[in-house]
Amino acid sequence: AISHFHEYLRLSPNQPDVAPIQSLIQTLKSPN
């Protein structure tokens, strides 16, 4: 799932929802 988000960010770096997606990635990566 993480790799899918990274692909989305790489292919669409100028999308307005990149920031929330990056925040989501950080949440998914967190040890909690």
C-alpha positions as CSV (number, residue, x, y, z in Angstrom):
1,A,0.0,0.0,0.0
2,I,2.8,2.4,0.9
3,S,4.5,1.8,-2.5
4,H,1.2,2.7,-4.2
5,F,1.1,6.0,-2.4
6,H,4.7,6.7,-3.3
7,E,4.0,5.9,-7.0
8,Y,1.0,8.3,-6.8
9,L,3.1,11.0,-5.3
10,R,5.9,10.4,-7.9
11,L,3.5,10.5,-10.8
12,S,1.4,13.4,-9.5
13,P,3.7,15.6,-7.5
14,N,1.5,18.7,-8.1
15,Q,-1.8,17.3,-7.0
16,P,-3.5,19.4,-4.3
17,D,-4.0,16.4,-2.1
18,V,-0.4,15.4,-1.9
19,A,0.0,16.9,1.6
20,P,-2.8,14.9,3.1
21,I,-1.5,11.8,1.4
22,Q,2.0,12.4,2.8
23,S,0.5,12.8,6.2
24,L,-1.4,9.5,5.7
25,I,1.9,7.8,4.7
26,Q,3.5,9.1,7.9
27,T,0.6,7.8,9.9
28,L,0.9,4.4,8.3
29,K,4.6,4.3,8.8
30,S,4.4,5.3,12.5
31,P,5.1,2.4,15.0
32,N,1.7,3.0,16.8
